[in-house]
């Protein structure tokens, strides 16, 4: 892992794009810690907050519909330079919203720009892999997880010294924008225009099965992000300095798992990785909902992180090896399922919490993870090992 990172940071354009992966999670970690305060300030119940969070997936769907037109006219480099700065501004306004209308508009715009930013960054990594003849997608996604861990830990530290979320997000956003501008040269060298199909094609049952597993994995991640702080505060009555540590533990586990997961996938195989990961995540959620104290809940969130970390790399690889489905189609269909889970999942938990309680809402994830494990067991395209470790390659990495 150390050799891989050392080699990666020598490629400046790759580091510039890799940092953009961490931008989303750096912002999101601050957002997670701010949610309880926003809920109280704007007078949301669990149900109304969950309903409001649906505006982000609506924005993402809009981004998906606009992506072909946008990236047929704007190069990925130009979009990355501007799109990630815009999302910083949106998050500052979102956390500092003075009323619900402003909050709702920010949620919608955040979903829209998040989707388009994700398309541009992932496409650029694929281009850089061909240019430098080495794999780096796994490392970039590891930087996303690392950003989440850093931001959650930073939020806990800043709360401890009495700096509120409204100020925290400004500090984080300004720092991010400075780094992006300092990498302007490396980002703008990516002048490629993305051309993708615009016709609609119904997915096969095989694709739907893989997409369902991806949806559950991202749903788990989204619910940890959006509800862990509220769970710690309102169910476990944790002090403010500790409310973000559930997400921090999850993010650290995700980071470690992703940066070490490539060789593990190659040795064990994709199907076993997905089944074991789903079962481990289900166990983690079980520990969280029955936990009477903060420390055991943090352990549960760490287990969820280790369970989820390698699932998506396997699914993305499998989606590119389905007969009769192009790489672009498979990737788009599977990631759409993931997007729905990540953005809509927290809203579903909010509805259940409103009718029952938050513990019962999170219990849904136990059943979903078990269903995903069963779907993986039944899916024949997860049987093969999704990585071939070549001895002549300096690093055994997996694109995902």
N, C-alpha and C positions, 0 to 999 in steps of 0.2 A: 504493500500500500504506500509506503514512504517513497519507494523508487518511482512509483507511478505518479504521485503528486509532484515530486521533484522534477520529473520530465515534463509534466503538464504545464507547470508554471514558467517553463522556459519558452513556451509558445505564446507570445504576447497576445495575438488575436484570439486564441482560445481562452486565455485568462480573462480577457475583456468580455467575451460572451459568457463564460462561466460565471462571472460576477453577476451578470443579469439574472441568472437562475437564482442566485442568492437574494437578489433584490426583492422578489415576490415574497419569499419567506421572512426576510428581515422586516418588511412592512407588516406581514401577516402576524408575526409574533407579537408586535406591538399592538396590533388590532385585537388579538385574543385577550390580552391583559386589559384592554380598554372596554370590552363588551359589557361587563357588569356595571360600570359607571354610566355607559351610554343607556343601558336598559333603565337604570334608575332616573337619569336626568331627563330622558324623553318620555318616561311613564309607560314603558312597554311591559306587558305581561309576557310569559314564556310563549304563549300562542301567537300574540301579535308580533313579537320579535321574530319567531320562526317564519311567520307569513311574510314579514318584511325581507328576510334573507332570501326569499324566492326571487327577488328582483335581480340578484346577481346571476343566477342561471338564465334568467330571461335576457339579461344583457349579453351573456356568453352565447346564447342561441343567436341573437342578433349579430354578434361578431362572426359566428360561424357562417351565417348567410351572406355577410359582407366580405368575407375573407378572400374569395376568388377575385372580386372586383378590386379590392384594396391592393392585393399583392400582384395584380397584373399591371398596376400602374406605379407602385412605390417599391423601391428596392428594399430588401430586408435590412440592410445597414441603416438606411434613412429611417425606416420605421422603428428599429430598435433604439436609435438615438432619441427619437421624439416620444415614442410610446411609453418607455420606462420612466421618462421624466414626467409625463402626463399622469401616470399612475401614482407617482409619489405625491403630486399635487392633489389628486383625487382622495388619497388616503388621509392626507392632512385635513381636508375639508370634511371627510366622512367622520373621523373621530371627533372633530370640533363642531359638528353639526348643531345648529341652534334650534332646529325644529325638525319634525318628522319628514316634511317634504324635502328639505335639503338632504337629509339622511337617505331617503329613498332614491333620490336622483343620483347620489354618490354610489350607492350600492349597484344600481343599474349600470352606470358608467364603468365602475370597477370590474364588473363581470365582462363587459364588452371589451375593454382594453386588455384585460388579463388573457382572454382567449387569443386575441390578435398578437399580443406580445409572445405568448407561448408558441404560436405557429412560427413566428419569425425567428425566435431563438433556437428552437429545435431544428428548423430547416437549415439555419446557419451552421449548427454543429455538424450536420450531415455533410455539408459542403466542405467544412474544415477537415473532416476526417478523410475525405478523398484528396484534398490538397496536400495534407501532411502525411498521408498514408499510415495513419494510426487511429485507433478507436479512442474516443474521448467522451461519448455520450454519458456513460456511467459516472464518470468523474464530475461532469457538469450537474447531473441530478444529485450527486452526493453533496455538491456545493449548495443546492437548494435546501437539503436537510440540515446542513451545517448552519446556514443562515437562520433557520427556524430555531435551532438550539441557542445560537448566539443572541438572537433578539429576545427570546423568552427569558434567558438568564439576565440580559441587560435590563429588561422590564422589571424583574424582581429587584435588581440592584437599585434602580432609579426610584422605585416605589419606597425602598428602604430609606432613601435619603430625601423622601417627600417631594419628588418631582412627579407631577401628575401626567396622565396619558396625553393630555393636550399638548404639553411641552415635549414629552418624549418623542412623539411622532414628528414634530418639527425638527428636532435634532437629528433623528434618523434620516428623514427625507432630505435634509440639506446635505448631510454627509454623502448619501447615495448620489445625489445630483452632481456633487463635486467630483466624485469618482467617475461617473459616467462621462462627464465633460472632459476629464483628463484622459479618457480612453477613446475620445472622439475619432482620432486618426485610425485606430484599429477597427472600430465598428463601421466606419464609413467605407472601408476597403471592400466590404461585402456588398457589391453592386448588383447582385443577381436578382432577377425578377422571377417570382414563383408562378408557374403555370400549373393549374390543377383542373381536373374535370368538374364540370358544372352539372352533369346529368345525375339524377337520383337513381339509386339501385338498392332494391330491398336486400337486406342482409340474410345470409343463410342461418340455419339453426346453430351451426358450429360457431359462426361469428357471434351470434347472440349469446351463446354460452360463455365464450371468452369475455365478451363485453359485460355480461352480468357479473362475472368474477371481478373484473376491473372496476365496475360500479361499486361493488361492496367494499373493495379495498380503498377506493377514494372516498367512499361514504364514511368509512371508519376514520380516515385521516381528517376529513372535514368536520366530523362530529367532535373529535379530539380538539381540533383547533377552535371551534366555535363554542363548545359547551364545557370544556374541562375547567376553565377558570370559574364559570358560574357554579359548576358542581362543587368545586373546592370551597367556594365562598358560601353558598346557600345550603348545601347539604352537609359538608364536613366542617363548616364554620372556620375555615383556615384564615389566618391573618393575611392582609393584603400583600405582604412581601412574599407569600408562598403560593398565591393563586395561579401563577403562571408556571409552576414547577412540574405540573403534570405534562403540559405540552413540551416543556424543556426536556424532560426525561424521554418522552416519545421521540422528539427530534434527534436527540443524541443517539438513541438506539437505531433510528432510521439511518443516520449518517454512518455509523460504524458498520451497520449491515450492508449498506449500499457500496461502501468503499472496499468491502471484503467479499461481497456476494458473488462476483463473477466466477471465481474459481470454485466456490461452493456449488453454484448452479451447474458448472461443468462436471463436477464429481458426482453429484447426487442425481441430477436430472430435473427437468422442469416440473413434471407432474408431482413428484414427491415434495419438491420445494413449495409448490402452491398449496397442496393439501396440508402439509405440516404448518405452513405459515398461517393459513386460515384457522386451523385448530388452536395454534398458539395465541392468535389474536382473540379468538373467542374466549379462551381461558383468561386472558388479560382483562377483557371487558367484564367477565364474571367476578374477578377479584375487585375491580373498581366498584361495581354496584353493591357488593356485599361488604366493602371495606368500611370499618368504623373509624379509621384514623387516616391522616394525610399520607404517612409514609407508606402504608400498604397500597394506597391508591396510586401513588407514584410508581411503585413496583409494577402494578397492573398496567399502567400506561407505557412503561418500558417494555413489558412483554408484548403489548400491542405493536409497538414500534419495530421490534425484532421480527414479529410475525408478518407485518406488512411490507418490510423493506425490500424483499426479493421477488414479491409476487408480480409487480408491474413489469420489471425487466423480462420475466418469463413470458408474460402475456403479450407484450409488444413484439417479442421475437416470434412467438407462435403465430401471431396475426399476419406475419410476413411469409409464412410457410404453408398457407392454406391453398390447395389446388383450385384454380379457377378464379382466384381473387388477387388483384394486384396489390403490391405493397402499400400504395397510397390508400386504396380503398379499405384494406384491412386495418391499417393504422388509424384511419379516420373514424371507422365504425367503432373500434375498440376504445379509442380515447374519448369518443362522444359518450359512451357508457360511463367512463370514468368521470367525465366532467359533470354528468347528471348526478352521479353519486356524491361527488365532492361538494357541489353547490346546493343540491336539493335535499341531501340527507339531513343536514342540520335543521332544516325547516320541518321535516317529518318528526324529528326528535322533539322539536318545540311543540308541535301539536299534541303529541302523546303526553309530554310533560304538563301541558295545560289541562288535559283531561284527567291525568293521574298524578304522576310526579316524575322528576328528572331521572331517578334511578330506573323506573320502569321504561322510560324513553330510551335510555342507553342499553337496557336489556334487549331491545330489538336487535342491536348489533350482534349479540350472541347468536341469535337465530339466523341472522343474515350470513354471518361467517360460517356457520355450520352448513347452510345451504350452498355457499360458495365452495366449500370443501367437497360436498357431494357433486356439484357441477364439474369441478376439476377432476374428480375420480372418474366421471362418465365421459370426459372429453378426450377423444383419441389423439388430438393434435398436441396434447401436452405430454404425450408419452416420450417423445424424443428428447434428448438433451439439447437444450437451446443454445449451447455454446460449444465450440470446438477449440480447445486450447492448443495453439500452434507453438511448438518449441522455438521456432525462429523469431516469434514476436517478442518484443521486449516486455510487454505487459499483457496479462490475460484479463481482458476487459470484455464486457458484453454491451452491445448497443441496446438501449431501451428508451 
